Amino acid sequence: MFDIYFKENEIEIKYVYRKKIQIINYQDLIKYTFIETSKSSNNSFKTKDFHFVFNRVVANNHFIEFYKFLKSKNENLEIEIFPLSSNLEYLRQQEFGLSYRKILKETL
């Protein structure tokens, strides 16, 4: 069990039972993945040395705000949302456009 704190310059992970604190700088993040299924949802952060999986941190109506926050901290961060038919992917496309269609068009 742990708590996650999104601070100004870093992400702090406090493990409750191990009394351990792990710090991740936003610039060290490579990928953020959100996977939503009918029964649950998972989030994960990946760095060069670390892969961390956790439950949802924001509700659907605050996801775009969270997305923008992460991108403001690390504009090179790759953000993936699965499945592509999810409501969050729809919200992202509404806000930022249909970028995946441009990629598909170029490959055809």
Protein Blocks (a to p, Z undefined) as FASTA:
>chain_A
ZZddddfkbccdddfklopacdddfklpmbdcddddfkbccdddddfkbccddddfbdfk
lmmmmmmmmmmmomkbccddddfkbmklmmmmmmnopfklmmmmmmZZ
